[in-house]
């Protein structure tokens, strides 16, 4: 089990130090901002959702801890090419994963996102891992209020 934990830590550190899709998306048509007032993590999510309700591009920007940054990085990779419906299912599965809850029966494969399973052992870190996801949900649903973890 320690080998698996080390691999997970390596993936999180890699995405934290070299985040993918960090910056902005030219021509984005969905965006939202999120904030965790307890630790100061801030994130902006930008998406392009096409006429078929498929996420064709995704990016994030902001500042945050290693878990927050890695989560946003891995999330943006996972969203591309998925329909809005698939994105909602992925969000539910990820949220259950980081909280340590049983995954819903219609859950998609989490693949690389499973590196966040250990977050459930640290309840204060669940908000770090899920901030970008809640912010993405607000962007998908075209909500205008800033997202907060409180």
C-alpha positions as CSV (number, residue, x, y, z in Angstrom):
1,X,0.0,0.0,0.0
2,X,2.9,2.4,0.7
3,X,4.0,2.1,-2.9
4,X,0.6,3.1,-4.1
5,X,0.5,6.0,-1.7
6,X,4.0,7.2,-2.9
7,X,2.8,7.0,-6.5
8,X,-0.3,9.1,-5.7
9,X,1.9,11.6,-3.9
10,X,4.2,11.8,-6.9
11,X,1.3,12.5,-9.3
12,X,-0.1,15.2,-7.0
13,X,3.3,16.8,-6.7
14,X,3.9,16.7,-10.4
15,X,0.6,18.4,-11.2
16,X,1.2,20.9,-8.4
17,X,4.7,21.9,-9.7
18,X,3.8,21.6,-13.4
19,X,0.1,22.2,-13.7
20,X,-1.6,21.4,-17.0
21,X,-4.1,23.8,-18.5
22,X,-3.1,26.7,-16.2
23,X,-3.9,30.0,-17.7
24,X,-6.9,31.1,-19.7
25,X,-9.0,29.7,-22.6
26,X,-9.3,32.0,-25.6
27,X,-13.0,32.2,-26.5
28,X,-14.3,30.7,-23.3
29,X,-18.0,30.8,-22.9
30,X,-18.3,29.6,-19.3
31,X,-16.4,30.8,-16.3
32,X,-16.6,31.0,-12.6
33,X,-14.4,32.1,-9.7
34,X,-14.0,30.2,-6.4
35,X,-12.4,31.0,-3.1
36,X,-11.6,29.0,0.1
37,X,-11.6,31.6,2.9
38,X,-10.0,29.2,5.4
39,X,-6.7,28.8,3.5
40,X,-6.8,31.5,0.9
41,X,-7.0,29.2,-2.2
42,X,-8.4,31.1,-5.2
43,X,-9.3,29.6,-8.6
44,X,-10.9,30.8,-11.8
45,X,-12.2,28.1,-14.2
46,X,-12.8,28.8,-17.9
47,X,-14.5,26.4,-20.3
48,X,-15.6,26.2,-23.8
49,X,-18.9,24.2,-24.1
50,X,-20.0,23.6,-27.7
51,X,-23.5,23.4,-29.2
52,X,-23.6,19.7,-28.5
53,X,-23.0,20.4,-24.8
54,X,-19.5,19.0,-24.9
55,X,-16.5,20.6,-23.0
56,X,-14.0,21.2,-25.8
57,X,-11.5,23.1,-23.7
58,X,-10.8,23.9,-20.1
59,X,-8.3,25.9,-18.1
60,X,-7.8,27.2,-14.6
61,X,-5.9,30.0,-13.0
62,X,-5.3,31.1,-9.4
63,X,-3.3,30.4,-6.4
64,X,-3.5,27.5,-4.0
65,X,-1.9,24.7,-2.1
66,X,-0.5,21.6,-3.8
67,X,-3.7,19.6,-3.5
68,X,-5.8,22.5,-4.8
69,X,-3.5,23.1,-7.8
70,X,-3.1,19.4,-8.6
71,X,-6.9,18.9,-8.4
72,X,-7.6,21.8,-10.8
73,X,-4.9,20.5,-13.2
74,X,-6.2,16.9,-13.3
75,X,-9.8,18.1,-13.5
76,X,-9.2,20.2,-16.6
77,X,-7.5,17.2,-18.2
78,X,-10.5,15.0,-17.3
79,X,-13.2,17.4,-18.6
80,X,-12.1,17.8,-22.2
81,X,-14.3,15.9,-24.6
82,X,-17.0,15.1,-22.0
83,X,-20.6,16.1,-22.3
84,X,-22.1,18.3,-19.6
85,X,-24.0,15.3,-18.3
86,X,-20.8,13.2,-18.1
87,X,-19.1,16.1,-16.3
88,X,-21.9,16.2,-13.7
89,X,-21.5,12.4,-13.1
90,X,-17.7,12.9,-12.8
91,X,-18.2,15.7,-10.3
92,X,-20.5,13.5,-8.1
93,X,-18.0,10.6,-8.2
94,X,-15.0,12.8,-7.4
95,X,-16.9,14.4,-4.5
96,X,-17.7,11.0,-3.1
97,X,-14.1,9.9,-3.5
98,X,-12.6,12.8,-1.6
99,X,-15.2,12.5,1.2
100,X,-14.7,8.8,1.5
101,X,-18.3,8.0,0.5
102,X,-19.5,5.1,-1.6
103,X,-19.5,6.0,-5.3
104,X,-22.9,6.3,-7.0
105,X,-23.8,3.3,-9.3
106,X,-23.6,5.4,-12.5
107,X,-20.1,6.7,-11.6
108,X,-17.6,6.9,-14.5
109,X,-14.1,5.5,-14.1
110,X,-12.0,8.1,-12.2
111,X,-8.7,6.9,-13.6
112,X,-6.0,9.4,-12.6
113,X,-8.4,11.2,-10.3
114,X,-8.2,8.3,-7.9
115,X,-4.9,9.8,-6.6
116,X,-7.2,12.0,-4.4
117,X,-8.7,9.0,-2.5
118,X,-6.4,9.7,0.4
119,X,-7.8,13.2,0.9
120,X,-10.8,11.6,2.8
121,X,-8.4,10.9,5.6
122,X,-7.8,14.6,6.1
123,X,-11.2,16.4,6.2
124,X,-9.7,19.9,6.1
125,X,-8.1,19.0,2.8
126,X,-11.4,18.0,1.1
127,X,-12.2,21.6,0.5
128,X,-8.8,22.1,-1.1
129,X,-9.4,19.2,-3.5
130,X,-13.0,20.1,-4.3
131,X,-12.7,23.9,-4.7
132,X,-12.0,23.8,-8.4
133,X,-14.7,21.1,-8.9
134,X,-17.4,23.2,-7.3
135,X,-16.2,26.2,-9.3
136,X,-16.3,24.2,-12.5
137,X,-19.9,23.2,-11.6
138,X,-20.8,26.9,-11.3
139,X,-19.2,27.6,-14.7
140,X,-21.0,24.7,-16.3
141,X,-24.3,25.8,-14.8
142,X,-23.6,29.5,-15.8
143,X,-23.9,30.7,-12.2
144,X,-22.7,34.3,-11.7
145,X,-22.0,34.3,-7.9
146,X,-18.5,33.5,-6.7
147,X,-18.1,30.0,-5.2
148,X,-17.0,29.6,-1.7
149,X,-16.1,26.5,0.3
150,X,-17.9,28.0,3.4
